[in-house]
Amino acid sequence: KRPPFNGWDPAILRDYVTYGLLPNPDGEGYVLACPPRIEAAVYAGAGSGDGAEVYDAVEALDIPVRVMRARERTSTSPADMSSSPTYPGLAAHFRHGTDLPYPNLTHFIPMEAPELVARLILDG
């Protein structure tokens, strides 16, 4: 019943509970299957720099790229996952980039709209 899980597709939520959680070795409840140091490293790296170091590689790609973005960020908190952490101008840096904004979805687009994501993948 609580965000962000209340917006997830029920089958995705079931998989998350089945495969993404482990019984808490210290007692009641569950813990994430992803080791805390790995998750912390992902979040620590996500906010570092302005991404300029990857633009040369991005601009060299000669393939179609679709950048899916959730609603724009209104919070400055890096822990706020209700919006997209993706730079709004990212698609423009690809030779064949397309920006696909989904303002009705959160950062958890694949969990909220798996059919949409699958269709975009299959359509190439």
Secondary structure, DSSP 8 states (H G I E B T S, - for coil): --TTGGGS-HHHHHHHHHHHEEE-TTSSSEEESS-HHHHHHHHHHHTSS-SHHHHHHHHH--SEEEEEEES------TT--SS--S-TTGGGGSTEEEEEEETTS-TTHHHH-HHHHHHHHHH-
